[in-house]
Amino acid sequence: MKVIEVTHPILKDQFIKEEVAMAFGFFDGMHKGHDKVFETLDKKAKERHLKQAVMTFDPHPSVVLNPERKRTTYLTPLSDKLEMLAQHGVDYCIVINFSSRFASVTSEEFIQEYIIDNHVKEVIVGFDFTFGKFGKGNMTVLQEFKEFNTTIVGKQEMDSEKISTTAIREALTEGRLQKANDELGYLYRIKGTVVQGEKRGRTIGFPTANVQPSDDYVLPKKGVYAVSMEIGPESKLHRCVANVGVKPTFHDSSKAEVVIEVNIFDFDENIYGERVTVYWHHFLRPEVKFDGIDPLVKQMNEDKSRARHLLSIDFGDDISYNV
């Protein structure tokens, strides 16, 4: 997939030179609602023998348009999103730097410079997509143009509720991990690097890998989780229990930094500096402050036992996974 990074105004050598079908959107999460957009993109491209293209934006438009409610963390940061778009078979991805200057582009200018001049013959958009200065561009405006055909993808629902990035983010931060994973259509994942931590875990029999996220991911609710983790380039997943939080038994919750600590089952290797991917399977309980080490250790053993059980159900006897 060819990635074209654009800072407005788009330059002539950045235009796509061949005719394409193009989907437009921010696509954070690449969830089940977005899947319908990409299915439609694939269908339209094949019908008319066009290349497949996507236009997305970075950062989220709220950074410019709604600073009081700006979104600076993501379900799929840009690098993850590009990786997933390539897996969808997309040929071109135009990434627009969403700046104040770009926000001032009128809907007419956007259509001419970013659609028509890019040789877009099929436009695929979600029903609520808007564009141009003050968001004045909408589906009605697009359908007035004869240079391209416009296909609108309707609202996608699960359990009578709209599937949306906002709903998934809320579910993650409220501990409703199953709902988030169901609407994503895959296990939520966070990539990062194993870094040095306090090393307190090993003194109480629970050595942990301190995972520093590699990008601005949405962190799940503070608490304990059954997770799996991929280490480095190996395809094997290790079963684990993880804690997201500030370790209130040892720290002042109001001052401590939120960290991700992962205890890998039946594992005794030095993995500092390794790049890892953590897959979030089950929310076990909220983070709580314990009255000393003994009750903490007792609870951690119970958490580990429960995580083992849940992950054994998820994985079964699949030999590609660590026991």
C-alpha positions in Angstrom: 0.0 0.0 0.0 1.3 3.4 -1.0 0.9 6.0 1.8 0.7 9.7 0.8 1.1 12.1 3.6 -0.4 15.5 2.8 -0.1 18.9 4.4 -2.6 21.3 2.8 -2.4 22.5 0.1 -1.9 19.1 -1.7 0.9 19.2 -4.2 0.5 18.1 -7.8 3.0 15.2 -7.4 0.8 13.9 -4.5 -2.3 13.3 -6.6 -3.2 9.7 -7.4 -2.6 9.2 -11.1 -4.9 6.3 -11.7 -8.7 6.0 -11.3 -9.7 4.9 -7.9 -12.6 4.1 -5.6 -12.0 5.9 -2.3 -13.4 5.6 1.2 -13.3 8.7 3.5 -13.2 8.7 7.3 -11.1 8.8 10.4 -11.6 5.1 11.0 -10.3 4.9 14.6 -10.6 1.4 15.8 -11.2 -0.2 12.4 -14.3 -1.7 13.9 -17.3 -3.7 12.6 -19.0 -0.6 11.5 -16.0 0.4 9.4 -15.9 -3.2 7.9 -19.1 -2.4 6.0 -17.3 0.6 4.4 -14.4 -1.5 3.3 -16.6 -4.2 2.0 -18.4 -1.6 -0.1 -15.1 -0.1 -1.3 -13.9 -3.5 -2.4 -17.2 -4.2 -4.2 -17.3 -0.9 -6.0 -13.6 -1.1 -7.0 -14.0 -4.6 -8.5 -17.2 -3.7 -10.3 -15.5 -0.8 -12.2 -11.9 -2.2 -12.2 -10.6 0.6 -10.1 -7.8 0.7 -7.5 -8.8 1.0 -3.9 -7.9 4.1 -1.9 -8.7 5.5 1.5 -8.4 9.1 2.8 -8.0 9.5 6.5 -6.8 12.3 8.8 -4.3 12.9 11.6 -4.7 14.1 14.3 -8.3 13.7 15.1 -10.3 16.8 13.8 -11.4 17.6 17.4 -7.9 18.8 18.2 -8.6 21.7 15.9 -12.4 22.0 15.9 -13.2 21.2 19.6 -10.2 21.8 21.8 -12.3 21.4 25.0 -13.2 17.8 24.0 -10.2 17.0 21.9 -9.3 13.4 21.3 -5.6 12.7 21.6 -5.7 8.9 22.4 -6.7 6.3 19.9 -8.0 2.7 19.6 -5.7 2.4 16.5 -3.0 5.0 16.3 -2.0 5.9 12.8 0.7 3.2 12.4 -1.8 0.5 13.5 -4.5 1.9 11.2 -2.2 1.9 8.2 -1.2 -1.7 8.9 -4.9 -2.8 9.1 -5.8 -0.8 5.9 -3.0 -2.7 4.0 -4.5 -6.0 5.3 -7.8 -4.9 3.7 -6.1 -4.8 0.3 -6.1 -1.0 0.0 -3.7 0.3 -2.7 -3.4 3.9 -1.7 -3.9 5.8 1.6 -3.9 9.5 1.7 -3.2 10.8 5.2 -4.3 14.5 5.6 -2.7 16.5 8.3 -5.8 18.0 9.9 -4.6 21.5 10.7 -6.3 24.8 11.1 -5.4 25.6 7.5 -7.0 22.4 6.3 -10.1 23.0 8.4 -10.6 26.3 6.4 -10.9 24.5 3.1 -14.4 24.9 1.7 -16.5 21.9 0.7 -16.2 22.9 -3.0 -12.4 23.2 -2.7 -12.3 19.8 -1.0 -14.3 18.1 -3.7 -12.2 19.6 -6.5 -8.7 19.2 -5.0 -9.1 16.0 -2.9 -11.7 14.1 -4.9 -11.8 15.1 -8.6 -8.1 15.9 -9.0 -7.3 12.6 -7.3 -9.1 10.7 -10.1 -11.8 9.4 -7.7 -14.6 7.8 -9.6 -16.4 6.1 -6.7 -16.8 7.8 -3.3 -17.7 5.6 -0.3 -18.7 7.3 2.9 -20.5 6.6 6.2 -23.9 8.2 6.6 -22.6 10.8 9.0 -19.5 11.9 7.2 -19.1 15.7 6.8 -16.3 17.8 5.2 -15.2 21.3 4.4 -15.2 24.5 6.4 -17.8 24.3 9.3 -18.7 20.8 8.1 -21.0 22.2 5.5 -20.2 19.4 3.0 -22.5 16.4 3.3 -24.0 13.5 1.3 -26.4 15.7 -0.5 -23.6 17.9 -1.7 -21.5 14.9 -2.9 -24.4 13.4 -4.8 -24.8 16.6 -6.9 -21.5 15.9 -8.7 -21.4 13.9 -11.9 -17.7 13.4 -12.0 -18.0 10.5 -9.5 -20.6 8.2 -8.0 -21.3 8.4 -4.3 -22.3 5.4 -2.1 -23.5 6.0 1.4 -23.0 3.3 4.0 -25.8 3.3 6.6 -25.6 3.0 10.4 -24.3 -0.4 11.6 -25.7 -1.7 14.8 -25.1 -4.4 17.4 -27.8 -5.2 20.0 -29.9 -2.3 18.6 -27.1 0.2 19.3 -24.9 2.0 16.8 -21.4 0.6 16.5 -19.1 3.6 17.0 -15.6 4.5 18.1 -17.1 6.7 20.9 -19.1 3.7 22.2 -16.1 1.4 22.1 -13.9 3.9 23.9 -16.5 4.3 26.6 -16.8 0.6 27.0 -13.0 0.2 27.4 -12.8 2.9 30.0 -15.8 1.6 31.9 -14.5 -2.0 32.1 -16.9 -3.4 29.6 -14.2 -5.2 27.6 -16.5 -7.8 26.1 -18.7 -5.1 24.5 -15.6 -3.3 23.2 -14.1 -6.5 21.7 -17.5 -7.5 20.2 -17.9 -4.2 18.4 -14.3 -4.1 17.3 -14.6 -7.6 15.9 -11.2 -8.5 17.3 -9.4 -8.4 20.6 -8.3 -4.9 21.6 -4.6 -4.6 21.5 -1.8 -2.3 22.6 1.7 -2.3 21.3 4.6 -1.3 23.4 8.1 -1.9 24.7 9.1 -3.7 27.9 10.9 -1.2 30.1 12.5 -1.2 33.6 10.0 -0.9 36.4 10.2 -0.9 40.2 10.9 -4.7 40.2 8.7 -5.0 43.3 6.7 -7.9 41.8 9.6 -10.3 41.8 10.1 -9.8 45.6 6.6 -11.1 46.2 6.6 -13.9 43.7 4.9 -12.1 40.8 7.6 -10.8 38.3 6.0 -8.5 35.8 6.9 -7.0 32.4 6.3 -3.2 32.5 4.9 -2.4 29.1 5.3 1.2 27.9 2.8 1.8 25.1 4.5 2.8 21.8 1.8 5.3 20.9 -1.2 7.2 22.3 -3.5 4.3 22.9 -6.8 4.4 24.9 -6.0 2.6 28.1 -8.6 0.2 29.5 -10.2 0.9 32.9 -7.8 0.6 35.8 -7.9 -2.9 37.0 -6.8 -6.5 36.4 -7.2 -8.4 33.1 -6.7 -11.8 31.5 -4.5 -11.0 28.5 -2.2 -12.6 26.0 1.1 -11.2 24.8 3.2 -11.5 21.7 6.9 -11.0 22.3 9.2 -9.7 19.5 8.8 -11.3 16.1 7.6 -14.7 17.4 4.1 -15.6 16.5 3.5 -17.5 19.7 1.1 -15.8 22.2 1.9 -16.1 25.9 -1.0 -16.3 28.4 -0.8 -13.6 31.2 -2.6 -11.6 33.8 -2.1 -7.8 33.6 -2.7 -4.8 35.9 -3.5 -1.4 34.6 -3.2 1.2 37.3 -1.2 3.1 39.9 -0.6 0.3 42.4 -2.4 2.1 45.2 -1.2 -0.4 47.9 2.3 1.1 47.3 1.6 4.6 45.9 -0.5 7.7 46.3 -3.2 7.2 43.7 -3.5 10.9 43.0 0.2 11.3 42.1 1.3 7.9 40.6 1.5 7.3 36.9 -0.8 4.7 35.3 1.3 1.7 34.1 0.7 -1.6 32.4 2.3 -4.6 34.2 2.0 -8.1 32.8 2.8 -11.3 34.6 3.5 -14.0 32.0 2.6 -17.5 33.1 5.4 -20.1 33.3 8.0 -17.7 31.9 11.5 -16.8 33.1 13.3 -14.8 30.5 14.8 -11.3 30.3 12.8 -9.4 27.8 13.7 -5.8 28.6 13.7 -3.8 25.3 11.5 -6.2 23.5 8.6 -4.9 21.5 5.4 -6.6 22.5 1.7 -6.6 21.7 -0.8 -7.1 24.5 -4.2 -8.6 23.6 -7.0 -7.8 26.1 -9.3 -10.8 26.6 -11.3 -10.4 29.9 -11.7 -7.8 32.6 -11.4 -9.5 36.0 -11.8 -6.7 38.6 -11.1 -3.0 39.3 -7.9 -2.0 40.9 -8.1 -1.6 44.7 -5.9 -0.7 47.6 -5.0 -3.6 49.9 -4.2 -3.5 53.6 -0.7 -4.8 53.2 1.3 -7.4 51.2 -0.4 -10.6 52.3 -4.0 -9.8 51.2 -2.5 -8.4 47.9 -0.6 -11.6 47.2 -3.7 -13.7 48.1 -5.8 -11.7 45.6 -3.1 -11.8 42.9 -3.0 -15.6 43.2 -6.8 -15.7 42.7 -6.6 -13.3 39.8 -3.9 -15.5 38.2 -6.0 -18.7 38.7 -9.1 -17.1 37.2 -7.1 -15.7 34.2 -5.6 -19.1 33.5 -9.1 -20.6 33.5 -10.6 -18.0 31.2 -7.7 -18.1 28.8 -7.8 -21.9 28.7 -11.4 -21.6 27.4 -10.3 -19.0 24.8 -7.3 -20.9 23.5 -8.3 -24.6 24.2 -5.5 -26.9 23.3 -4.1 -24.8 20.4 -0.4 -25.8 20.4 0.6 -22.4 18.8 0.1 -20.8 22.2 2.1 -21.0 25.3 0.5 -23.1 28.1 
